[in-house]
Amino acid sequence: MAIHLWRKISPRMKRILTIAGFFLLSILLTVAGTLTSLTQEEANKISDELENTRKAVLEFGVLRGTALIFGNNLMLCLMFFIPLIGPFFGCYVLYSTGVAIAAESLGSGIHPLITFLLLFIFPFTWLEFLAYSTALSQSVWLSWRIIQHNGKRELSNTGIAISICAVILLTAAVIEMALIKTFSPV
């Protein structure tokens, strides 16, 4: 029955539904990471690494800081596009992001799940999850087309998806850097 319904859906709607499914999966994976129990030593190590990154971004200035955030997020996103391997790597990255949120939360005494949910106040969080979900979704589509020996046709869609993700992530990086500069102590 479900397969019959899937076949009736337009190709565009199938892609939108696939992205939506990966968006939900991405959130669930990150939540799973936030609920991972950490020792104080592990949390401190992760928090120290994050603090070093935060300081480096602030020292670079707006343009270079934005480029650093964008470059990091784009590089991860591009790896999510890799057929067959990309989704597994993406799941690992999203889970690890949740673990980093848990580590930061442990130091501040706020439940990690609350910290994660509060991130959705910021538009860059929505944009990053959208880009990552698009990349994971397109990786699955490309993998499926390769299995069907029709991968060449899907390369065009992959190029379009990469371009869209790059624009989304650049927008997210600009917003994130503006918020970091606005709310960081001088």
C-alpha positions in Angstrom: 0.0 0.0 0.0 2.7 2.5 1.0 4.8 1.6 -2.2 1.7 2.2 -4.3 1.2 5.7 -2.7 4.9 6.5 -3.1 4.6 5.8 -6.9 1.7 8.2 -7.2 3.7 11.1 -5.7 5.4 13.6 -8.0 9.2 13.4 -8.2 9.6 16.8 -6.7 7.3 15.9 -3.7 9.3 12.7 -3.3 12.5 14.7 -2.9 10.8 17.1 -0.5 9.5 14.3 1.6 12.9 12.6 1.6 14.5 15.8 2.8 11.8 16.2 5.5 12.5 12.6 6.6 16.2 13.3 6.9 15.5 16.5 8.7 13.7 14.6 11.4 16.3 11.8 11.4 19.0 14.5 11.8 17.3 16.0 14.8 16.8 12.6 16.4 20.5 11.7 15.9 21.6 15.0 17.4 19.2 14.5 20.3 20.7 11.0 20.8 24.1 12.6 21.1 22.9 15.2 23.6 21.5 12.4 25.8 24.9 10.5 25.8 26.3 10.5 29.3 29.8 11.9 29.6 32.3 11.9 32.4 33.4 15.3 33.6 36.8 14.7 32.1 35.3 14.0 28.6 33.0 17.0 28.9 35.9 19.3 29.9 38.1 18.1 27.0 35.3 18.7 24.4 34.4 22.1 26.0 38.1 23.1 25.9 38.3 22.2 22.2 35.1 24.2 21.5 36.4 27.2 23.4 39.6 27.2 21.4 37.6 27.1 18.2 35.3 29.9 19.5 38.4 32.1 20.4 39.9 31.5 16.9 36.7 32.5 15.2 36.5 35.7 17.3 40.2 36.6 16.6 39.8 36.2 12.8 37.2 39.0 12.5 33.9 38.9 10.7 35.0 38.0 7.2 37.5 35.4 8.0 35.4 34.0 10.9 32.4 33.7 8.5 34.7 32.0 6.0 35.9 29.6 8.7 32.4 28.6 9.7 31.2 28.3 6.1 34.2 26.3 5.1 33.9 23.9 7.9 30.2 23.4 7.4 30.5 23.1 3.6 33.2 20.5 3.9 31.1 18.4 6.2 28.1 18.8 4.0 30.0 17.9 0.8 31.1 14.7 2.5 27.4 13.9 3.2 26.8 13.8 -0.6 29.2 10.9 -1.1 27.1 7.9 -2.3 26.6 5.1 0.2 29.2 6.4 2.7 27.9 10.0 3.1 24.8 9.1 5.1 26.8 7.1 7.6 29.4 9.8 8.0 26.5 12.4 8.3 24.9 10.3 11.1 28.2 10.2 12.9 28.7 14.0 12.6 25.2 14.8 13.8 25.5 12.4 16.8 28.9 14.0 17.6 27.4 17.4 17.4 24.9 16.3 20.0 27.7 15.0 22.2 29.4 18.4 22.0 26.1 20.1 23.0 26.0 17.7 26.0 29.5 18.6 27.0 28.8 22.3 26.9 25.6 21.8 28.8 27.3 19.8 31.5 29.5 22.8 32.3 26.7 25.3 32.4 24.3 23.1 34.5 21.5 23.2 31.8 20.0 19.9 30.6 21.5 19.1 27.1 18.1 18.7 25.5 17.1 22.2 26.6 20.3 23.6 25.2 19.7 21.8 21.9 16.1 23.0 21.7 17.2 26.6 22.5 19.5 26.5 19.4 16.4 26.5 17.2 15.8 30.1 18.3 18.6 30.9 15.9 17.9 30.8 12.1 21.4 29.4 11.4 20.4 26.2 13.2 17.4 25.6 11.0 19.5 26.4 7.9 22.3 24.1 8.8 19.9 21.2 9.5 18.2 21.9 6.2 21.4 21.9 4.2 22.6 18.7 5.9 19.2 17.0 5.4 19.3 18.0 1.7 22.8 16.5 1.3 21.9 13.3 3.1 18.7 13.0 1.0 20.6 13.6 -2.3 23.2 11.0 -1.3 20.5 8.4 -1.0 18.9 9.4 -4.3 22.3 9.3 -6.0 23.1 6.0 -4.5 19.8 4.6 -5.6 20.3 5.8 -9.1 23.8 4.3 -9.2 22.4 1.0 -8.1 19.8 1.3 -10.9 22.7 2.1 -13.4 21.3 5.5 -13.9 23.7 7.6 -11.9 24.7 9.9 -14.7 21.2 11.4 -14.8 21.2 12.0 -11.1 24.5 13.9 -11.2 22.7 17.0 -12.5 20.4 17.0 -9.5 23.4 16.5 -7.2 25.1 19.5 -8.6 21.9 21.6 -8.1 21.6 20.3 -4.5 25.3 21.1 -3.8 24.8 24.7 -5.0 21.6 25.1 -2.9 23.4 23.8 0.2 26.3 26.1 -0.4 24.0 29.1 -0.5 22.1 27.9 2.6 25.3 27.3 4.5 26.8 30.7 3.5 23.7 32.4 4.7 23.8 30.4 7.9 27.5 31.3 8.4 26.9 35.0 8.0 24.0 34.9 10.5 26.0 32.9 13.0 29.0 35.1 12.8 26.9 38.2 13.2 25.3 36.7 16.3 28.7 35.7 17.7 30.1 39.2 17.2 26.9 40.8 18.6 26.8 38.7 21.8 30.4 37.9 22.5 32.3 40.0 25.1 34.8 42.4 23.6 
